[in-house]
Amino acid sequence: MELFAAIVLFISALFNVIAWPRFFKRVSADPRARDTAGKATAFYRVHAVLLGIALVIAAASVLAGMLLLLRG
């Protein structure tokens, strides 16, 4: 069961590391990301925070998965 949990955590981390940066690239190119003066909008900042959270969750998932494997 611990091996399964570790694999699920690694897959979750991999998804976050692959999907979110690619999504954020599209957000950055979106016209809603910058105002007429070129300043970042709330749309951009919210997605930047979501990206940061996703990457922190990915790192925590990898750490938890490694701890599960080392414990077993």
ChimeraX commands (.cxc) that place a marker at each C-alpha (Angstrom):
marker #1 position 0.00,0.00,0.00 radius 0.5
marker #1 position 2.87,2.39,0.76 radius 0.5
marker #1 position 4.36,1.76,-2.67 radius 0.5
marker #1 position 1.03,2.61,-4.30 radius 0.5
marker #1 position 0.74,5.81,-2.25 radius 0.5
marker #1 position 4.28,6.83,-3.20 radius 0.5
marker #1 position 3.57,6.24,-6.89 radius 0.5
marker #1 position 0.39,8.33,-6.69 radius 0.5
marker #1 position 2.35,11.14,-5.03 radius 0.5
marker #1 position 5.06,11.01,-7.71 radius 0.5
marker #1 position 2.48,11.06,-10.51 radius 0.5
marker #1 position 0.74,14.01,-8.88 radius 0.5
marker #1 position 4.03,15.88,-8.61 radius 0.5
marker #1 position 4.91,15.11,-12.21 radius 0.5
marker #1 position 1.53,16.39,-13.39 radius 0.5
marker #1 position 1.94,19.65,-11.48 radius 0.5
marker #1 position 5.48,20.20,-12.77 radius 0.5
marker #1 position 4.49,19.53,-16.38 radius 0.5
marker #1 position 1.01,21.05,-16.62 radius 0.5
marker #1 position 1.16,24.24,-14.58 radius 0.5
marker #1 position 4.19,25.92,-16.17 radius 0.5
marker #1 position 2.78,25.23,-19.64 radius 0.5
marker #1 position -0.57,26.66,-18.57 radius 0.5
marker #1 position 1.11,29.71,-17.07 radius 0.5
marker #1 position 2.89,30.34,-20.37 radius 0.5
marker #1 position -0.54,30.68,-21.99 radius 0.5
marker #1 position -1.74,32.90,-19.15 radius 0.5
marker #1 position 1.26,35.19,-19.67 radius 0.5
marker #1 position 0.41,35.56,-23.35 radius 0.5
marker #1 position -3.26,36.26,-22.62 radius 0.5
marker #1 position -4.32,39.90,-23.22 radius 0.5
marker #1 position -5.91,39.95,-19.76 radius 0.5
marker #1 position -2.49,39.43,-18.13 radius 0.5
marker #1 position -1.33,43.03,-18.71 radius 0.5
marker #1 position -3.11,46.35,-18.67 radius 0.5
marker #1 position -2.66,49.04,-21.30 radius 0.5
marker #1 position 0.45,50.32,-19.49 radius 0.5
marker #1 position 2.00,46.81,-19.53 radius 0.5
marker #1 position 1.56,46.29,-15.79 radius 0.5
marker #1 position 0.56,42.84,-14.49 radius 0.5
marker #1 position -3.13,42.52,-13.70 radius 0.5
marker #1 position -4.95,40.61,-10.98 radius 0.5
marker #1 position -5.59,37.87,-13.56 radius 0.5
marker #1 position -1.83,37.40,-13.96 radius 0.5
marker #1 position -1.04,37.63,-10.23 radius 0.5
marker #1 position -3.73,35.11,-9.25 radius 0.5
marker #1 position -2.39,32.60,-11.76 radius 0.5
marker #1 position 1.19,33.25,-10.62 radius 0.5
marker #1 position 0.13,32.42,-7.05 radius 0.5
marker #1 position -1.63,29.27,-8.27 radius 0.5
marker #1 position 1.52,28.22,-10.11 radius 0.5
marker #1 position 3.60,28.76,-6.98 radius 0.5
marker #1 position 1.20,26.73,-4.86 radius 0.5
marker #1 position 1.15,23.91,-7.43 radius 0.5
marker #1 position 4.94,23.73,-7.45 radius 0.5
marker #1 position 5.11,23.72,-3.64 radius 0.5
marker #1 position 2.56,20.89,-3.59 radius 0.5
marker #1 position 4.67,19.03,-6.17 radius 0.5
marker #1 position 7.78,19.37,-4.01 radius 0.5
marker #1 position 5.86,18.23,-0.92 radius 0.5
marker #1 position 4.47,15.26,-2.86 radius 0.5
marker #1 position 7.94,14.17,-3.94 radius 0.5
marker #1 position 9.23,14.52,-0.39 radius 0.5
marker #1 position 6.29,12.55,1.03 radius 0.5
marker #1 position 6.71,9.86,-1.62 radius 0.5
marker #1 position 10.41,9.49,-0.85 radius 0.5
marker #1 position 9.71,9.33,2.88 radius 0.5
marker #1 position 7.13,6.60,2.27 radius 0.5
marker #1 position 9.61,4.58,0.23 radius 0.5
marker #1 position 12.44,5.03,2.73 radius 0.5
marker #1 position 10.17,4.05,5.61 radius 0.5
marker #1 position 9.01,0.86,3.90 radius 0.5
marker link #1:1,2 radius 0.2
marker link #1:2,3 radius 0.2
marker link #1:3,4 radius 0.2
marker link #1:4,5 radius 0.2
marker link #1:5,6 radius 0.2
marker link #1:6,7 radius 0.2
marker link #1:7,8 radius 0.2
marker link #1:8,9 radius 0.2
marker link #1:9,10 radius 0.2
marker link #1:10,11 radius 0.2
marker link #1:11,12 radius 0.2
marker link #1:12,13 radius 0.2
marker link #1:13,14 radius 0.2
marker link #1:14,15 radius 0.2
marker link #1:15,16 radius 0.2
marker link #1:16,17 radius 0.2
marker link #1:17,18 radius 0.2
marker link #1:18,19 radius 0.2
marker link #1:19,20 radius 0.2
marker link #1:20,21 radius 0.2
marker link #1:21,22 radius 0.2
marker link #1:22,23 radius 0.2
marker link #1:23,24 radius 0.2
marker link #1:24,25 radius 0.2
marker link #1:25,26 radius 0.2
marker link #1:26,27 radius 0.2
marker link #1:27,28 radius 0.2
marker link #1:28,29 radius 0.2
marker link #1:29,30 radius 0.2
marker link #1:30,31 radius 0.2
marker link #1:31,32 radius 0.2
marker link #1:32,33 radius 0.2
marker link #1:33,34 radius 0.2
marker link #1:34,35 radius 0.2
marker link #1:35,36 radius 0.2
marker link #1:36,37 radius 0.2
marker link #1:37,38 radius 0.2
marker link #1:38,39 radius 0.2
marker link #1:39,40 radius 0.2
marker link #1:40,41 radius 0.2
marker link #1:41,42 radius 0.2
marker link #1:42,43 radius 0.2
marker link #1:43,44 radius 0.2
marker link #1:44,45 radius 0.2
marker link #1:45,46 radius 0.2
marker link #1:46,47 radius 0.2
marker link #1:47,48 radius 0.2
marker link #1:48,49 radius 0.2
marker link #1:49,50 radius 0.2
marker link #1:50,51 radius 0.2
marker link #1:51,52 radius 0.2
marker link #1:52,53 radius 0.2
marker link #1:53,54 radius 0.2
marker link #1:54,55 radius 0.2
marker link #1:55,56 radius 0.2
marker link #1:56,57 radius 0.2
marker link #1:57,58 radius 0.2
marker link #1:58,59 radius 0.2
marker link #1:59,60 radius 0.2
marker link #1:60,61 radius 0.2
marker link #1:61,62 radius 0.2
marker link #1:62,63 radius 0.2
marker link #1:63,64 radius 0.2
marker link #1:64,65 radius 0.2
marker link #1:65,66 radius 0.2
marker link #1:66,67 radius 0.2
marker link #1:67,68 radius 0.2
marker link #1:68,69 radius 0.2
marker link #1:69,70 radius 0.2
marker link #1:70,71 radius 0.2
marker link #1:71,72 radius 0.2
view
